[in-house]
Amino acid sequence: MNKIFKHIDLRLVEPSFTSETTELIMELNYLRRKELGGTTPSHIFFQIKHIFHMLESIASARIEGNRTTILEYIETKIDSKQNSSETIHEIYNMENALNFIEDNVNKVPINRMFLSEIHKIVVKDLASNNEGSKTPGDYRESPIFIAQANFAPPDHLQVPSYMNELFNFINATNSPQHDLLKIALAHHRFVWIHPFDNGNGRTVRLLTYAMLVKQGFNIHQGRIINPTAVFCYDRNKYYEFLALADKGTDEGLLEWCTYMLRGLKSEIEKIDNLTEYDYLKKNIILPAINFSQERKHITDVETKILKLLVEHQEIMNANVQKIFPKRNPADISRLLKNLKKKKMIIPKEGTLRKYVLHFDNNFLLRGIIKALGDNGFLPLNE
């Protein structure tokens, strides 16, 4: 079947008052305004947040066909000498793009310059005949075809005007209840335009993250957002609902919006559990320590010290002395020095004598990932 281009008007679609879409908008707006005090210490929260950025990067790359597994990528985090292949580099690029968004999205508008920078980061140092781009940051200069779509995107000469329209749509002032609809519709519109020669899927998922952060769904002391999980639990369903929106009807566009908002609500409610330290301690951190002990990455003595640290959130030599009263102070210092060398504890910020838990980029990370998977937090099944 020959694929043909058919213009679709970019517009807000209004769900009925009694629809699931309206209910989802109301619930998500409540979550957006909800104050997240939480009991998880900030140094723990930000490590978890970094892990979710890593998972989101892997998931987004895998939607595009990258076959790197979570475990393979973790090994590169633990040992920097591990595989530095292009597939791994693609995921590093995604992490760097997420960091760029968090550092800049609330300082500048979402416009062509901002989007071009994201695209440049996404395709940086990747082969143009694979996952890179012949024109990083610039719109495509020739026709393109989308394998999963049953239509042809706009001609390359139309891309600038369609993208300008999209930026105006994103940045227009409107009623707050339309914010989430705009994000969902902008995601579809970007895919429909396919403005770059490559990397469109990775870029649009990052754009979606940026729009969510801009609308208050991520704060430095609060909620973790992992929108890629919405799309990659079932990649076929993602393409199925995009195809409904491709029809350009109000019904098809609303089906797409409902799918996306439904998944986003589920992810936010699930991940908000991690802001409560009792939940995080019981379900993620302690199982991760046990996992590392079982695999002999840490000794029984080190396990006791780490569990003491998890319980008290910070420790000093004197705290460790109490659980090992027969050991002299030099032995206690040596034990803590070994854990510090393994990067499993680090000095508390602003102090030299107190230590806090560190599980990012060391052998504890394997256990953290396993525990997250056991509790349904991973964005892909492996």
N, C-alpha and C positions, 0 to 999 in steps of 0.2 A: 504494500500500500504506500503510495506517495504521500509524504508528509507535507502539508501546506500551512502557511502562516495565516492566522486569523486574529485580527485585532480584538483585544478585550479591554473594556474601559476599566481604569483603576478607580475604585470607589469603595466607600464604606458600605457594608451591608448590615441591615438592621435585623437582629433576631427577634422573634416574638417574645413577649414578656414572660410567657410560661415555658419557654424552651429550655433545654439543658444548657445551651450556650449562654443564655442570660444568667442562669443559676451559677455556672462556672465563673463568669465575669464577676459576679457579686462575691463569691467565695474567694477568688484570687485577689480582688481589691481589698478584702478584709485581711488576707495574709500579707499583702503589700504594706498596709498601715500598721500591722501588729508589731508592737515593741517586742524585741527578742532579747530579754535579759540573759537567760540561760545560765547554767552553772559550770559549763566547760571552760577551763582556764584558757586565756587567749593564746598562749604558746602551743597548747594542744590543738585548739580550734584551727589555727593557721596552718599547722601541719596537715590536718585532715583536709583543709581547703586546697592545699597544694596537691594532695593525692587525687582529689576529685578533678582538678584541672588536668592532671596527668591522664586520668581515666577518660575524661572527655576528649582529650587529644587523640588517644588511641581509638576510641569509638568512632570519632569523626573520620579518621583516616581509613578505618575498616569499612565504613559505608562505601567508600570510593574504591575498595578492592585491596587495600593494604592488609596483608595477612599476618602482620606482627601480632603476637599474643601478649596479653598482660604480663605473663611470667617472663617472656623474652625481654620485654621492655624494662621490667624491674631489674633484671640482671645488669642492664647498662647503667642503671642508677646506682646499684651497689658497687659495680666495678666499671670505672670509666674506660678501662681498656677493652671492654666487651665490644661486640659488633657495632661498627659505625657506618653501616650500610645506608643506602638512600632511603629505605623504608623506615629506618630508625630516625634518620635526619628529618624526614617528613613530619614525624610526631614531635620532635624537638621544635620544629617550626610552629606547630600548632600551640604548644605551650608558650612559646615566646609571643605569639599573637594574643593569647589570652592575657598575658602580663601587660602587653601594650594597651589593650582595651581597658583593663582595670586602672592603669596609670593615667589614661588620657580621656576616657569617654565623658567624664563629667566636667571636663575643661573645654571641650570643643564641640561644635555641632557634628552630627553624623552627615557628612557630605562627601563629595568625590575625593577630596584630599585624604580624609580619614579612611575611607574605604580602600583607596589605592595603597595606602600604607599597610593595611591589613593584608591585602593581596600580595604585596611585595614580600612580606614576612612569610606568608604561607608557602610561596613557591621558591624561596631563597635557596640557591645552590642545588636545586633539583633539575635533573635533565629535562629539557623542553619536550623531548619525545616520550617522556614518561609522566611524572607528576609535576613537572615544572611548567614554565610559561616562556613563550618566545618574546612576550612584551609584558614583563612584570609591572603591575600597577596601572597599565593602560588597557583600554577597551580593545576587544578583538577587532581585527582588520579584515575578517573574511566570514563567510557563512559558517554556521556550526549546527550540528545535529545532536539531539539528546537521545541516547539509546533507549531510555526507559519511557520516553514520551511518545504520544501519537500525533504530535504536531511539530511544526518547524518554528524555532524562535524567530524574533524579528531579524531583518537584514542588519548587517553590521553598521550600515549607514544610519539606521534608525536608533541604534543603541544609545548615543548621547542624549537624544531628546527623551527617550523612555526613562533613562536613568535620572535625568533632571526632574522629570515628573515624579519619580519614586522618592527622591530626596525631599521634594516639596511636600509630598504626602506624609513622609515620616516626621518632618519638622513642623507641620501645620499645627496650630493651636486648636484644640477641640475639647469636647467634654471628656473628663477622666474615664468615664465608662467605656469610651471608645479606644483607650490606649492599647488594651490587649488585642482587640480586633485588628488594630493597625499593625501590630507586630506580626500577627499570623498572616495577614494579607500581604504585608511587605515581604515576608519570607517567600510566599508563593510567587509574588510578582518578580522578585529577583531571579528565582529559578526559571520563570517563564521568559525573562529577557536573556538570561545567560550572557552577561556582559563581557566575560573574559574568555580567552581562548582555552584556558584550563584552570582547575582549582575553584570552580564556581560552587560546588557542593560544600567544600571546606569553608569557603569564604562566607557563604550565606548562613551557615550555622554559627560562625563567629559574629556576623552581623546581628543575628537574632539574640545572641548573648549580650552584645553591646546595647541593643534596644531594651532588653530586660533590665540591665544594670541602670540604664538611663531613667527608666521608669520606677526605680526604687526597689527592685527585687533583689538587690545585693548591696550589703553595706559592709564596711570594714570590720565592724564588731557584730556580725550577725549571720545572716542566712547564706548558705552555700547554694548556688544554682548550677544545675547540670542539665541544660536543655537538650544536649545531644542524646541523653538517655531516652528522651521522648521518642526520638526518631529511630534509634538503632536496636531497641529490643526486638522490633519486627520490621526489618528494612522493606519487605514487600508491602506491608501495610502503609508505610510512609509514602511509597510511590503510588499506592492505590488511592490514597486520599489527595495527593497532589494531582493525580489524573482527574479526580472529580472537580477540583478547582479549575483545571485546565479548560473545562467546558465553558467557563465564564458566566454561568448562571448564578443567581443569588443562592439557590439551593446547594449547588456544588461548592461555592465559596464558603458557605456556612458549615457544610460538612467538614471541610478542611479545618476551619477555625475551631470547631468543636473538638475534633481529633487532637489538635495541638494543645488546646487549653486543658483538655481532660488529662493528657499526659503530664503537662506542666504542674497541675495541681497535685497529682499523685506523687511526683518527684519532690515537690516542696514539702509536702506533709511528711514524707518518709525521711528526708534528709534533716528536717527540723529536729528529729529525735537526737541527732548528734550534738545539739547544743546543750543537752542535759548530760552532765558528767556521770551520773549514776548509770544511765543507760550505756553511755560510751565505754565506761570502765568495765561494766559487766559483760557486755556483748562484743566488744571490739578489742580493747587494749589487753585485758587479762588473758583472753583466749590467744591473742597474738604472742604474748610472752610464753604461754604454755607450749605453743606450737614451736617456738624457737628453742625452748628447752628440750622438747622431744627430739628435735633434729640436731641436738648437740651444738647449736650455735652459741648457746650460753650455758654456763655451769649451773648446778643446783644453788650454789652460793650466790651467783649473780642473779639468778631468778628471784631469790628472796629479797635481794636489795631492790630490784626493779619493782617488785610487787609492793614493797614498803613505800617506794617513791610514788607509785600509782595511788596508793591510799592517802598519802600525806601531800601529794602534789609537788613538794619540794623537800629535799633532805640535806643534812650536813653530816660530817663525820660522826658527830655525837649520836645522831639517830641510828646510824648503822652499828655503832658500838653497842647499843642496847640490845640488838638482836644477836650479836656475836660477842657476848661479854668476855669470853676467854681469849679473844684475839687482841693483840696489842695495837696501839694507834698506828704504828707503821704498816701493819697488815691491812688495816682498814683503808689507809690512804692508798695502798697498792691496789686493793680491790676496786676502789673508785677510779683510780688512774686507768686501770684496764678497761672499765666500762666507758670511760671518756675516750680512750683510744679507739674503741669499737664504735664510737659516735652514738652510743645508746643513752648517754647522759651528756649534758652540756651545762656550763655555769649559767645560773639564772642571770638575766640581763641586769646589769648594774651591781652585781655582787661577784665575789671570788670564792666564797666558802659554801654557797648553796648551789645545789644542782637540781635540774628539772629533766623530765623525760624527753628523749629525742628518738623518733622512730622513722623519720624521713631519710631515705637514701642509706639505709643500713639493713642488716639481716632481719631486724624486726619488721621491716616493710613487707616481707613475704607473708608473715603472719597476719599483719593488718589487712592485707588484700584478701587473704583467705577468709578472715572473719567478716569483712565487708560482703564478700560473696555469699557466705553462709547466711547472712541476714538480709539478702536481697538488694544490696546497694550497688552492685556492679552494673554498668550500662550495657554489658554484653555477656552472653553466656559462654564461658570457656573453662 
